[in-house]
Amino acid sequence: MKILLIDDNQDITTMFAKYFKLKGHDIHVSNGGQNGLQMIENSPFDAILLDLAMPDFSGHDIIDYLHKNNKVDHKIIISLTASSVSDDDKAYLIERGVHSVLRKPIDPDELLNYLMRIKS
């Protein structure tokens, strides 16, 4: 699976990158929202793991941009957040094209199993 992980926490991206590579997946990482958006626009991914709370250009900004420009179709975007997300916020994100919202911290095995289930 070709996965893009966008998260400003370098410890998280390093850990998940090592884990997904070890499991045989093609993982690409961005530690910033603007760069992550460029990667989304320039290459197809089987799944995009997107942190919502990033400084400067957040996961919400990426989702809003993709939605406004009709570029969210056929993308599996999983939002990851350590913050609490209300049901209204989840509904809004899903309405904008996000596949699902998962809470951090998340066990890497659990995340990979989830990705494999929704990809099949």
N, CA, C and O atoms as a printed pandas DataFrame, in Angstrom:
     atom_number atom_name residue_name chain_id  residue_number  x_coord  y_coord  z_coord
0              1         N          MET        A               1    0.838   -1.166    0.000
1              2        CA          MET        A               1    0.000    0.000    0.000
2              3         C          MET        A               1    0.895    1.245    0.000
3              4         O          MET        A               1    1.905    1.280    0.702
4              5         N          LYS        A               2    0.534    2.245   -0.769
5              6        CA          LYS        A               2    1.260    3.517   -0.806
6              7         C          LYS        A               2    0.529    4.497    0.120
7              8         O          LYS        A               2   -0.613    4.884   -0.127
8              9         N          ILE        A               3    1.225    4.883    1.190
9             10        CA          ILE        A               3    0.612    5.684    2.257
10            11         C          ILE        A               3    1.339    7.010    2.394
11            12         O          ILE        A               3    2.568    7.061    2.344
12            13         N          LEU        A               4    0.575    8.085    2.567
13            14        CA          LEU        A               4    1.138    9.393    2.889
14            15         C          LEU        A               4    0.747    9.740    4.320
15            16         O          LEU        A               4   -0.429    9.696    4.680
16            17         N          LEU        A               5    1.741   10.083    5.129
17            18        CA          LEU        A               5    1.511   10.501    6.506
18            19         C          LEU        A               5    1.904   11.966    6.633
19            20         O          LEU        A               5    3.053   12.334    6.387
20            21         N          ILE        A               6    0.938   12.800    7.020
21            22        CA          ILE        A               6    1.192   14.228    7.215
22            23         C          ILE        A               6    0.955   14.536    8.686
23            24         O          ILE        A               6   -0.173   14.466    9.175
24            25         N          ASP        A               7    2.035   14.878    9.386
25            26        CA          ASP        A               7    1.959   15.170   10.815
26            27         C          ASP        A               7    3.158   16.041   11.174
27            28         O          ASP        A               7    4.275   15.772   10.733
28            29         N          ASP        A               8    2.931   17.081   11.972
29            30        CA          ASP        A               8    4.031   17.969   12.339
30            31         C          ASP        A               8    4.934   17.388   13.419
31            32         O          ASP        A               8    6.005   17.935   13.682
32            33         N          ASN        A               9    4.525   16.294   14.046
33            34        CA          ASN        A               9    5.327   15.668   15.095
34            35         C          ASN        A               9    6.293   14.671   14.448
35            36         O          ASN        A               9    5.890   13.598   13.997
36            37         N          GLN        A              10    7.568   15.044   14.411
37            38        CA          GLN        A              10    8.556   14.214   13.736
38            39         C          GLN        A              10    8.752   12.860   14.409
39            40         O          GLN        A              10    9.076   11.883   13.735
40            41         N          ASP        A              11    8.564   12.785   15.720
41            42        CA          ASP        A              11    8.667   11.491   16.405
42            43         C          ASP        A              11    7.605   10.525   15.892
43            44         O          ASP        A              11    7.877    9.344   15.675
44            45         N          ILE        A              12    6.394   11.039   15.700
45            46        CA          ILE        A              12    5.294   10.205   15.197
46            47         C          ILE        A              12    5.572    9.750   13.771
47            48         O          ILE        A              12    5.414    8.572   13.453
48            49         N          THR        A              13    5.991   10.687   12.903
49            50        CA          THR        A              13    6.218   10.306   11.505
50            51         C          THR        A              13    7.381    9.325   11.379
51            52         O          THR        A              13    7.330    8.411   10.556
52            53         N          THR        A              14    8.418    9.504   12.177
53            54        CA          THR        A              14    9.555    8.583   12.131
54            55         C          THR        A              14    9.140    7.187   12.575
55            56         O          THR        A              14    9.483    6.197   11.928
56            57         N          MET        A              15    8.406    7.108   13.673
57            58        CA          MET        A              15    7.980    5.816   14.198
58            59         C          MET        A              15    7.055    5.095   13.208
59            60         O          MET        A              15    7.253    3.915   12.920
60            61         N          PHE        A              16    6.044    5.806   12.687
61            62        CA          PHE        A              16    5.118    5.161   11.754
62            63         C          PHE        A              16    5.815    4.811   10.441
63            64         O          PHE        A              16    5.522    3.771    9.852
64            65         N          ALA        A              17    6.731    5.661    9.970
65            66        CA          ALA        A              17    7.451    5.371    8.721
66            67         C          ALA        A              17    8.248    4.081    8.861
67            68         O          ALA        A              17    8.214    3.231    7.971
68            69         N          LYS        A              18    8.964    3.928    9.970
69            70        CA          LYS        A              18    9.729    2.704   10.192
70            71         C          LYS        A              18    8.807    1.493   10.270
71            72         O          LYS        A              18    9.100    0.443    9.699
72            73         N          TYR        A              19    7.700    1.645   10.975
73            74        CA          TYR        A              19    6.759    0.546   11.149
74            75         C          TYR        A              19    6.165    0.107    9.795
75            76         O          TYR        A              19    6.183   -1.078    9.462
76            77         N          PHE        A              20    5.641    1.069    9.022
77            78        CA          PHE        A              20    5.002    0.714    7.748
78            79         C          PHE        A              20    6.016    0.137    6.757
79            80         O          PHE        A              20    5.686   -0.786    6.012
80            81         N          LYS        A              21    7.244    0.666    6.736
81            82        CA          LYS        A              21    8.285    0.096    5.866
82            83         C          LYS        A              21    8.597   -1.336    6.277
83            84         O          LYS        A              21    8.725   -2.216    5.426
84            85         N          LEU        A              22    8.719   -1.570    7.571
85            86        CA          LEU        A              22    8.983   -2.904    8.091
86            87         C          LEU        A              22    7.893   -3.884    7.666
87            88         O          LEU        A              22    8.162   -5.062    7.431
88            89         N          LYS        A              23    6.668   -3.390    7.570
89            90        CA          LYS        A              23    5.533   -4.231    7.181
90            91         C          LYS        A              23    5.374   -4.314    5.659
91            92         O          LYS        A              23    4.418   -4.916    5.171
92            93         N          GLY        A              24    6.308   -3.712    4.906
93            94        CA          GLY        A              24    6.308   -3.843    3.452
94            95         C          GLY        A              24    5.502   -2.807    2.689
95            96         O          GLY        A              24    5.171   -3.020    1.523
96            97         N          HIS        A              25    5.184   -1.702    3.320
97            98        CA          HIS        A              25    4.391   -0.664    2.647
98            99         C          HIS        A              25    5.278    0.494    2.201
99           100         O          HIS        A              25    6.353    0.727    2.754
100          101         N          ASP        A              26    4.808    1.202    1.203
101          102        CA          ASP        A              26    5.507    2.361    0.648
102          103         C          ASP        A              26    4.992    3.595    1.385
103          104         O          ASP        A              26    3.884    4.059    1.115
104          105         N          ILE        A              27    5.775    4.121    2.301
105          106        CA          ILE        A              27    5.333    5.234    3.143
106          107         C          ILE        A              27    6.064    6.515    2.762
107          108         O          ILE        A              27    7.284    6.530    2.601
108          109         N          HIS        A              28    5.300    7.579    2.623
109          110        CA          HIS        A              28    5.841    8.906    2.342
110          111         C          HIS        A              28    5.416    9.808    3.487
111          112         O          HIS        A              28    4.311    9.674    4.014
112          113         N          VAL        A              29    6.289   10.723    3.871
113          114        CA          VAL        A              29    6.059   11.539    5.057
114          115         C          VAL        A              29    6.212   13.017    4.739
115          116         O          VAL        A              29    7.090   13.420    3.975
116          117         N          SER        A              30    5.339   13.815    5.342
117          118        CA          SER        A              30    5.492   15.265    5.336
118          119         C          SER        A              30    5.267   15.754    6.754
119          120         O          SER        A              30    4.308   15.358    7.415
120          121         N          ASN        A              31    6.166   16.626    7.219
121          122        CA          ASN        A              31    6.010   17.203    8.549
122          123         C          ASN        A              31    5.383   18.590    8.502
123          124         O          ASN        A              31    5.440   19.331    9.483
124          125         N          GLY        A              32    4.789   18.943    7.376
125          126        CA          GLY        A              32    4.104   20.227    7.258
126          127         C          GLY        A              32    2.935   20.138    6.302
127          128         O          GLY        A              32    2.943   19.350    5.356
128          129         N          GLY        A              33    1.927   20.958    6.564
129          130        CA          GLY        A              33    0.708   20.913    5.772
130          131         C          GLY        A              33    0.882   21.329    4.319
131          132         O          GLY        A              33    0.357   20.665    3.425
132          133         N          GLN        A              34    1.600   22.403    4.066
133          134        CA          GLN        A              34    1.788   22.864    2.686
134          135         C          GLN        A              34    2.494   21.811    1.841
135          136         O          GLN        A              34    2.062   21.499    0.732
136          137         N          ASN        A              35    3.581   21.269    2.375
137          138        CA          ASN        A              35    4.319   20.229    1.659
138          139         C          ASN        A              35    3.437   18.992    1.466
139          140         O          ASN        A              35    3.446   18.381    0.397
140          141         N          GLY        A              36    2.686   18.631    2.488
141          142        CA          GLY        A              36    1.783   17.487    2.382
142          143         C          GLY        A              36    0.755   17.670    1.279
143          144         O          GLY        A              36    0.461   16.735    0.533
144          145         N          LEU        A              37    0.213   18.870    1.177
145          146        CA          LEU        A              37   -0.765   19.165    0.122
146          147         C          LEU        A              37   -0.122   19.025   -1.257
147          148         O          LEU        A              37   -0.738   18.474   -2.169
148          149         N          GLN        A              38    1.090   19.511   -1.419
149          150        CA          GLN        A              38    1.797   19.352   -2.702
150          151         C          GLN        A              38    1.984   17.875   -3.036
151          152         O          GLN        A              38    1.835   17.469   -4.188
152          153         N          MET        A              39    2.309   17.081   -2.029
153          154        CA          MET        A              39    2.493   15.651   -2.257
154          155         C          MET        A              39    1.183   14.995   -2.685
155          156         O          MET        A              39    1.177   14.130   -3.561
156          157         N          ILE        A              40    0.083   15.401   -2.073
157          158        CA          ILE        A              40   -1.235   14.867   -2.444
158          159         C          ILE        A              40   -1.542   15.211   -3.901
159          160         O          ILE        A              40   -2.042   14.375   -4.654
160          161         N          GLU        A              41   -1.240   16.435   -4.281
161          162        CA          GLU        A              41   -1.563   16.874   -5.639
162          163         C          GLU        A              41   -0.652   16.264   -6.701
163          164         O          GLU        A              41   -1.039   16.170   -7.866
164          165         N          ASN        A              42    0.546   15.851   -6.314
165          166        CA          ASN        A              42    1.517   15.380   -7.294
166          167         C          ASN        A              42    1.636   13.868   -7.411
167          168         O          ASN        A              42    2.320   13.371   -8.306
168          169         N          SER        A              43    0.982   13.132   -6.522
169          170        CA          SER        A              43    1.137   11.679   -6.555
170          171         C          SER        A              43   -0.092   11.001   -5.955
171          172         O          SER        A              43   -0.648   11.481   -4.967
172          173         N          PRO        A              44   -0.514    9.887   -6.549
173          174        CA          PRO        A              44   -1.646    9.161   -5.953
174          175         C          PRO        A              44   -1.188    8.319   -4.760
175          176         O          PRO        A              44   -0.089    7.764   -4.762
176          177         N          PHE        A              45   -2.045    8.234   -3.749
177          178        CA          PHE        A              45   -1.774    7.425   -2.565
178          179         C          PHE        A              45   -2.983    6.544   -2.296
179          180         O          PHE        A              45   -4.121    6.931   -2.563
180          181         N          ASP        A              46   -2.723    5.354   -1.763
181          182        CA          ASP        A              46   -3.816    4.456   -1.383
182          183         C          ASP        A              46   -4.522    4.965   -0.136
183          184         O          ASP        A              46   -5.722    4.752    0.036
184          185         N          ALA        A              47   -3.774    5.638    0.733
185          186        CA          ALA        A              47   -4.352    6.197    1.957
186          187         C          ALA        A              47   -3.517    7.395    2.398
187          188         O          ALA        A              47   -2.297    7.421    2.242
188          189         N          ILE        A              48   -4.214    8.384    2.955
189          190        CA          ILE        A              48   -3.568    9.582    3.486
190          191         C          ILE        A              48   -3.925    9.670    4.960
191          192         O          ILE        A              48   -5.098    9.757    5.326
192          193         N          LEU        A              49   -2.890    9.646    5.808
193          194        CA          LEU        A              49   -3.074    9.802    7.247
194          195         C          LEU        A              49   -2.745   11.252    7.568
195          196         O          LEU        A              49   -1.618   11.703    7.360
196          197         N          LEU        A              50   -3.725   11.973    8.071
197          198        CA          LEU        A              50   -3.611   13.423    8.184
198          199         C          LEU        A              50   -3.881   13.909    9.596
199          200         O          LEU        A              50   -4.976   13.739   10.133
200          201         N          ASP        A              51   -2.859   14.520   10.188
201          202        CA          ASP        A              51   -3.028   15.170   11.495
202          203         C          ASP        A              51   -3.863   16.431   11.279
203          204         O          ASP        A              51   -3.603   17.202   10.354
204          205         N          LEU        A              52   -4.853   16.637   12.121
205          206        CA          LEU        A              52   -5.699   17.820   11.977
206          207         C          LEU        A              52   -5.055   19.068   12.559
207          208         O          LEU        A              52   -5.198   20.152   11.993
208          209         N          ALA        A              53   -4.350   18.940   13.675
209          210        CA          ALA        A              53   -3.825   20.104   14.393
210          211         C          ALA        A              53   -2.341   20.294   14.094
211          212         O          ALA        A              53   -1.480   19.715   14.756
212          213         N          MET        A              54   -2.061   21.112   13.089
213          214        CA          MET        A              54   -0.686   21.460   12.749
214          215         C          MET        A              54   -0.611   22.984   12.653
215          216         O          MET        A              54   -1.581   23.632   12.260
216          217         N          PRO        A              55    0.540   23.554   13.012
217          218        CA          PRO        A              55    0.673   25.010   12.911
218          219         C          PRO        A              55    0.757   25.449   11.444
219          220         O          PRO        A              55    1.093   24.659   10.562
220          221         N          ASP        A              56    0.453   26.692   11.214
221          222        CA          ASP        A              56    0.549   27.338    9.896
222          223         C          ASP        A              56   -0.477   26.830    8.888
223          224         O          ASP        A              56   -1.327   27.605    8.451
224          225         N          PHE        A              57   -0.427   25.563    8.507
225          226        CA          PHE        A              57   -1.342   25.020    7.515
226          227         C          PHE        A              57   -1.800   23.668    8.044
227          228         O          PHE        A              57   -1.085   22.673    7.930
228          229         N          SER        A              58   -2.996   23.641    8.623
229          230        CA          SER        A              58   -3.482   22.466    9.352
230          231         C          SER        A              58   -4.110   21.415    8.430
231          232         O          SER        A              58   -4.283   21.631    7.230
232          233         N          GLY        A              59   -4.437   20.296    9.024
233          234        CA          GLY        A              59   -5.174   19.266    8.307
234          235         C          GLY        A              59   -6.529   19.777    7.830
235          236         O          GLY        A              59   -7.001   19.400    6.757
236          237         N          HIS        A              60   -7.153   20.640    8.636
237          238        CA          HIS        A              60   -8.421   21.258    8.210
238          239         C          HIS        A              60   -8.214   22.092    6.949
239          240         O          HIS        A              60   -9.052   22.077    6.047
240          241         N          ASP        A              61   -7.099   22.821    6.887
241          242        CA          ASP        A              61   -6.798   23.634    5.702
242          243         C          ASP        A              61   -6.630   22.754    4.463
243          244         O          ASP        A              61   -7.106   23.099    3.381
244          245         N          ILE        A              62   -5.956   21.628    4.625
245          246        CA          ILE        A              62   -5.762   20.698    3.508
246          247         C          ILE        A              62   -7.113   20.168    3.029
247          248         O          ILE        A              62   -7.398   20.160    1.832
248          249         N          ILE        A              63   -7.936   19.728    3.972
249          250        CA          ILE        A              63   -9.253   19.189    3.620
250          251         C          ILE        A              63  -10.100   20.248    2.935
251          252         O          ILE        A              63  -10.734   19.970    1.917
252          253         N          ASP        A              64  -10.119   21.468    3.485
253          254        CA          ASP        A              64  -10.895   22.549    2.870
254          255         C          ASP        A              64  -10.415   22.834    1.456
255          256         O          ASP        A              64  -11.230   23.007    0.550
256          257         N          TYR        A              65   -9.095   22.885    1.253
257          258        CA          TYR        A              65   -8.547   23.140   -0.086
258          259         C          TYR        A              65   -8.973   22.039   -1.066
259          260         O          TYR        A              65   -9.465   22.328   -2.156
260          261         N          LEU        A              66   -8.781   20.789   -0.671
261          262        CA          LEU        A              66   -9.137   19.669   -1.548
262          263         C          LEU        A              66  -10.628   19.675   -1.871
263          264         O          LEU        A              66  -11.025   19.427   -3.010
264          265         N          HIS        A              67  -11.446   19.959   -0.866
265          266        CA          HIS        A              67  -12.896   19.985   -1.074
266          267         C          HIS        A              67  -13.298   21.121   -2.012
267          268         O          HIS        A              67  -14.063   20.912   -2.953
268          269         N          LYS        A              68  -12.783   22.317   -1.755
269          270        CA          LYS        A              68  -13.121   23.486   -2.591
270          271         C          LYS        A              68  -12.710   23.307   -4.043
271          272         O          LYS        A              68  -13.368   23.817   -4.950
272          273         N          ASN        A              69  -11.629   22.589   -4.258
273          274        CA          ASN        A              69  -11.098   22.408   -5.608
274          275         C          ASN        A              69  -11.473   21.059   -6.222
275          276         O          ASN        A              69  -10.871   20.625   -7.204
276          277         N          ASN        A              70  -12.466   20.407   -5.636
277          278        CA          ASN        A              70  -12.970   19.118   -6.140
278          279         C          ASN        A              70  -11.859   18.098   -6.346
279          280         O          ASN        A              70  -11.836   17.390   -7.353
280          281         N          LYS        A              71  -10.947   18.024   -5.398
281          282        CA          LYS        A              71   -9.821   17.093   -5.498
282          283         C          LYS        A              71   -9.839   16.045   -4.398
283          284         O          LYS        A              71   -8.841   15.360   -4.172
284          285         N          VAL        A              72  -10.963   15.917   -3.716
285          286        CA          VAL        A              72  -11.028   14.977   -2.605
286          287         C          VAL        A              72  -11.567   13.607   -3.034
287          288         O          VAL        A              72  -11.377   12.615   -2.331
288          289         N          ASP        A              73  -12.234   13.558   -4.180
289          290        CA          ASP        A              73  -12.802   12.291   -4.657
290          291         C          ASP        A              73  -11.723   11.236   -4.849
291          292         O          ASP        A              73  -10.598   11.544   -5.244
292          293         N          HIS        A              74  -12.072   10.015   -4.569
293          294        CA          HIS        A              74  -11.204    8.855   -4.758
294          295         C          HIS        A              74   -9.950    8.891   -3.884
295          296         O          HIS        A              74   -8.962    8.220   -4.184
296          297         N          LYS        A              75   -9.991    9.669   -2.809
297          298        CA          LYS        A              75   -8.890    9.701   -1.860
298          299         C          LYS        A              75   -9.401    9.146   -0.528
299          300         O          LYS        A              75  -10.473    9.520   -0.052
300          301         N          ILE        A              76   -8.621    8.259    0.052
301          302        CA          ILE        A              76   -8.970    7.757    1.377
302          303         C          ILE        A              76   -8.158    8.565    2.375
303          304         O          ILE        A              76   -6.960    8.341    2.552
304          305         N          ILE        A              77   -8.835    9.514    3.028
305          306        CA          ILE        A              77   -8.190   10.388    4.001
306          307         C          ILE        A              77   -8.658    9.981    5.389
307          308         O          ILE        A              77   -9.851    9.995    5.691
308          309         N          ILE        A              78   -7.699    9.620    6.223
309          310        CA          ILE        A              78   -7.982    9.283    7.610
310          311         C          ILE        A              78   -7.400   10.410    8.452
311          312         O          ILE        A              78   -6.189   10.630    8.451
312          313         N          SER        A              79   -8.250   11.112    9.161
313          314        CA          SER        A              79   -7.785   12.179   10.037
314          315         C          SER        A              79   -7.377   11.592   11.376
315          316         O          SER        A              79   -8.084   10.766   11.953
316          317         N          LEU        A              80   -6.231   12.029   11.856
317          318        CA          LEU        A              80   -5.727   11.611   13.158
318          319         C          LEU        A              80   -5.665   12.839   14.053
319          320         O          LEU        A              80   -5.178   13.890   13.637
320          321         N          THR        A              81   -6.157   12.709   15.275
321          322        CA          THR        A              81   -6.121   13.846   16.177
322          323         C          THR        A              81   -5.993   13.398   17.623
323          324         O          THR        A              81   -6.556   12.382   18.032
324          325         N          ALA        A              82   -5.245   14.174   18.379
325          326        CA          ALA        A              82   -5.147   13.943   19.816
326          327         C          ALA        A              82   -6.211   14.743   20.553
327          328         O          ALA        A              82   -6.476   14.499   21.730
328          329         N          SER        A              83   -6.817   15.695   19.862
329          330        CA          SER        A              83   -7.865   16.528   20.454
330          331         C          SER        A              83   -9.197   15.790   20.429
331          332         O          SER        A              83   -9.409   14.878   19.630
332          333         N          SER        A              84  -10.079   16.203   21.315
333          334        CA          SER        A              84  -11.414   15.620   21.259
334          335         C          SER        A              84  -12.151   16.233   20.066
335          336         O          SER        A              84  -12.026   17.425   19.784
336          337         N          VAL        A              85  -12.909   15.405   19.388
337          338        CA          VAL        A              85  -13.646   15.839   18.205
338          339         C          VAL        A              85  -15.113   15.544   18.448
339          340         O          VAL        A              85  -15.492   14.408   18.734
340          341         N          SER        A              86  -15.930   16.574   18.331
341          342        CA          SER        A              86  -17.365   16.396   18.545
342          343         C          SER        A              86  -17.979   15.626   17.374
343          344         O          SER        A              86  -17.375   15.505   16.308
344          345         N          ASP        A              87  -19.168   15.117   17.589
345          346        CA          ASP        A              87  -19.880   14.426   16.512
346          347         C          ASP        A              87  -20.140   15.367   15.345
347          348         O          ASP        A              87  -20.092   14.952   14.187
348          349         N          ASP        A              88  -20.419   16.645   15.648
349          350        CA          ASP        A              88  -20.635   17.634   14.589
350          351         C          ASP        A              88  -19.366   17.839   13.771
351          352         O          ASP        A              88  -19.419   17.921   12.544
352          353         N          ASP        A              89  -18.217   17.923   14.458
353          354        CA          ASP        A              89  -16.945   18.080   13.752
354          355         C          ASP        A              89  -16.664   16.872   12.865
355          356         O          ASP        A              89  -16.237   17.023   11.720
356          357         N          LYS        A              90  -16.906   15.667   13.396
357          358        CA          LYS        A              90  -16.705   14.449   12.605
358          359         C          LYS        A              90  -17.606   14.462   11.370
359          360         O          LYS        A              90  -17.159   14.159   10.264
360          361         N          ALA        A              91  -18.864   14.810   11.567
361          362        CA          ALA        A              91  -19.812   14.853   10.452
362          363         C          ALA        A              91  -19.356   15.863    9.396
363          364         O          ALA        A              91  -19.441   15.597    8.197
364          365         N          TYR        A              92  -18.876   17.014    9.846
365          366        CA          TYR        A              92  -18.385   18.046    8.929
366          367         C          TYR        A              92  -17.196   17.526    8.116
367          368         O          TYR        A              92  -17.138   17.720    6.902
368          369         N          LEU        A              93  -16.254   16.867    8.786
369          370        CA          LEU        A              93  -15.083   16.333    8.092
370          371         C          LEU        A              93  -15.485   15.264    7.079
371          372         O          LEU        A              93  -14.972   15.240    5.960
372          373         N          ILE        A              94  -16.385   14.395    7.464
373          374        CA          ILE        A              94  -16.840   13.332    6.561
374          375         C          ILE        A              94  -17.599   13.925    5.375
375          376         O          ILE        A              94  -17.467   13.456    4.244
376          377         N          GLU        A              95  -18.386   14.947    5.643
377          378        CA          GLU        A              95  -19.098   15.655    4.568
378          379         C          GLU        A              95  -18.113   16.262    3.571
379          380         O          GLU        A              95  -18.414   16.366    2.382
380          381         N          ARG        A              96  -16.950   16.657    4.050
381          382        CA          ARG        A              96  -15.910   17.264    3.215
382          383         C          ARG        A              96  -15.041   16.217    2.509
383          384         O          ARG        A              96  -14.170   16.581    1.719
384          385         N          GLY        A              97  -15.258   14.939    2.775
385          386        CA          GLY        A              97  -14.545   13.897    2.059
386          387         C          GLY        A              97  -13.604   13.048    2.882
387          388         O          GLY        A              97  -12.954   12.152    2.343
388          389         N          VAL        A              98  -13.514   13.307    4.177
389          390        CA          VAL        A              98  -12.667   12.492    5.046
390          391         C          VAL        A              98  -13.344   11.140    5.261
391          392         O          VAL        A              98  -14.545   11.078    5.522
392          393         N          HIS        A              99  -12.579   10.069    5.151
393          394        CA          HIS        A              99  -13.139    8.727    5.330
394          395         C          HIS        A              99  -13.493    8.476    6.786
395          396         O          HIS        A              99  -14.580    7.985    7.091
396          397         N          SER        A             100  -12.571    8.816    7.690
397          398        CA          SER        A             100  -12.808    8.569    9.104
398          399         C          SER        A             100  -11.876    9.422    9.953
399          400         O          SER        A             100  -10.879    9.963    9.475
400          401         N          VAL        A             101  -12.234    9.525   11.230
401          402        CA          VAL        A             101  -11.459   10.300   12.196
402          403         C          VAL        A             101  -11.055    9.345   13.317
403          404         O          VAL        A             101  -11.908    8.743   13.969
404          405         N          LEU        A             102   -9.751    9.215   13.533
405          406        CA          LEU        A             102   -9.234    8.327   14.568
406          407         C          LEU        A             102   -8.482    9.138   15.611
407          408         O          LEU        A             102   -7.881   10.169   15.310
408          409         N          ARG        A             103   -8.528    8.649   16.845
409          410        CA          ARG        A             103   -7.866    9.343   17.959
410          411         C          ARG        A             103   -6.432    8.866   18.124
411          412         O          ARG        A             103   -6.136    7.675   18.032
412          413         N          LYS        A             104   -5.548    9.834   18.371
413          414        CA          LYS        A             104   -4.165    9.522   18.747
414          415         C          LYS        A             104   -4.090    9.554   20.260
415          416         O          LYS        A             104   -4.854   10.290   20.885
416          417         N          PRO        A             105   -3.223    8.807   20.863
417          418        CA          PRO        A             105   -2.309    7.867   20.213
418          419         C          PRO        A             105   -3.050    6.629   19.718
419          420         O          PRO        A             105   -4.064    6.219   20.283
420          421         N          ILE        A             106   -2.526    6.059   18.668
421          422        CA          ILE        A             106   -3.117    4.840   18.110
422          423         C          ILE        A             106   -2.005    3.810   17.924
423          424         O          ILE        A             106   -0.905    4.140   17.481
424          425         N          ASP        A             107   -2.299    2.595   18.258
425          426        CA          ASP        A             107   -1.352    1.504   18.113
426          427         C          ASP        A             107   -1.083    1.272   16.617
427          428         O          ASP        A             107   -2.031    1.188   15.837
428          429         N          PRO        A             108    0.186    1.166   16.202
429          430        CA          PRO        A             108    0.498    0.969   14.783
430          431         C          PRO        A             108   -0.159   -0.278   14.185
431          432         O          PRO        A             108   -0.626   -0.242   13.047
432          433         N          ASP        A             109   -0.200   -1.371   14.935
433          434        CA          ASP        A             109   -0.856   -2.588   14.426
434          435         C          ASP        A             109   -2.343   -2.344   14.182
435          436         O          ASP        A             109   -2.901   -2.771   13.172
436          437         N          GLU        A             110   -2.966   -1.655   15.121
437          438        CA          GLU        A             110   -4.393   -1.345   14.993
438          439         C          GLU        A             110   -4.643   -0.457   13.773
439          440         O          GLU        A             110   -5.597   -0.677   13.028
440          441         N          LEU        A             111   -3.786    0.542   13.571
441          442        CA          LEU        A             111   -3.930    1.437   12.427
442          443         C          LEU        A             111   -3.735    0.682   11.118
443          444         O          LEU        A             111   -4.513    0.865   10.182
444          445         N          LEU        A             112   -2.713   -0.160   11.039
445          446        CA          LEU        A             112   -2.478   -0.924    9.814
446          447         C          LEU        A             112   -3.639   -1.879    9.540
447          448         O          LEU        A             112   -4.079   -1.991    8.396
448          449         N          ASN        A             113   -4.140   -2.565   10.557
449          450        CA          ASN        A             113   -5.290   -3.457   10.370
450          451         C          ASN        A             113   -6.493   -2.681    9.859
451          452         O          ASN        A             113   -7.214   -3.153    8.980
452          453         N          TYR        A             114   -6.709   -1.493   10.407
453          454        CA          TYR        A             114   -7.817   -0.645    9.963
454          455         C          TYR        A             114   -7.641   -0.277    8.476
455          456         O          TYR        A             114   -8.581   -0.383    7.688
456          457         N          LEU        A             115   -6.444    0.147    8.114
457          458        CA          LEU        A             115   -6.176    0.502    6.712
458          459         C          LEU        A             115   -6.390   -0.677    5.778
459          460         O          LEU        A             115   -6.949   -0.523    4.692
460          461         N          MET        A             116   -5.950   -1.846    6.196
461          462        CA          MET        A             116   -6.118   -3.036    5.352
462          463         C          MET        A             116   -7.604   -3.378    5.178
463          464         O          MET        A             116   -8.022   -3.793    4.097
464          465         N          ARG        A             117   -8.386   -3.205    6.224
465          466        CA          ARG        A             117   -9.832   -3.486    6.135
466          467         C          ARG        A             117  -10.521   -2.534    5.170
467          468         O          ARG        A             117  -11.329   -2.966    4.348
468          469         N          ILE        A             118  -10.211   -1.241    5.260
469          470        CA          ILE        A             118  -10.937   -0.291    4.393
470          471         C          ILE        A             118  -10.409   -0.300    2.970
471          472         O          ILE        A             118  -11.106    0.141    2.056
472          473         N          LYS        A             119   -9.194   -0.792    2.759
473          474        CA          LYS        A             119   -8.628   -0.852    1.413
474          475         C          LYS        A             119   -9.121   -2.058    0.635
475          476         O          LYS        A             119   -9.096   -2.052   -0.596
476          477         N          SER        A             120   -9.574   -3.102    1.341
477          478        CA          SER        A             120   -9.983   -4.321    0.621
478          479         C          SER        A             120  -11.407   -4.277    0.159
479          480         O          SER        A             120  -11.886   -5.229   -0.457
